[in-house]
Amino acid sequence: MPRTSNAMDRRLKKIIQFLIEYQEKNGYPPTIREIGREINVNSTSQVTYYLNKLEEDSLIDRSGHLSRSIRVNPAGYELIGFNPDEDIVVEKHENLLDRVASAVENLWKIPVYGVIVASEPLPMPDDPTFAPDTTIDVARSLFGINEKPGNLFALEVSGDSMIDAMINDGDTVIFKRQETVNNGEMAAIWIDDDNTTTLKYFYREDDYYRLKPANPTMQDIIIPKRKNVRIMGKVVAVVRQVQSAA
């Protein structure tokens, strides 16, 4: 591993340890935000920097299109003190890779219901849905073992108000159907009185709702509680748009 500061070494080792323990406990990798909470880092950009560093050093592998797609390599195990030459460790690692590969191969077809804006709330289109049979194939390893595909739906993102949450224009967001979320959770929000919709962090205040973007150039949106605001679903995964080479 290239030379780094002692503090950086400790943080990278802590991430590797967390990745292994989380995968073994849950059967799928953690999200960037979950990694950030574990290492006490609030910035998703900073966590992404650490993951890029681990990937550059061949300690982990990632798929660029899935939010839960991190796999620890044998060198990563060795970094935190495991000896990959010992049969028991090799067998443990191979079993882990087999479970991840099996989960990735097991795809769910999630219905894509249309487009949601990541901007100021905009009017819903007259026909807000895609074709009735439009679906997206998503690895079930992205979700908890108790999740059911019938509870999930997808919307394509239009706009850039959530870029610091690693959600870009053209990405597809997977939602869990639910009518309430905790303060600070990201949700699909319908404002019935205005016939508008948006994707934002949702907060209930005393006299109003606050819709918070993840873009430092944009302001929070304040909506009086007299308006009929509905939560349609909570964000549980993001499928990245594939960028074509120039």
Secondary structure, DSSP 8 states (H G I E B T S, - for coil): -----HHHHHHHHHHHHHHHHHHHHHSS---HHHHHHHTT---HHHHHHHHHHHHHTTSEE--TTBSS--EE-HHHHHHTT--TTSHHHHHHHHHHHHHHHHHHHSEEEEEEEEEEESSS-EE--SS----TT-EEEEEGGGS-TT--GGGEEEEEEESSTTGGGT--TT-EEEEEE-S---TTEEEEEEEGGGTEEEEEEEEE-SSEEEEE-S-TTS--EEEETTS-EEEEEEEEEEE-------
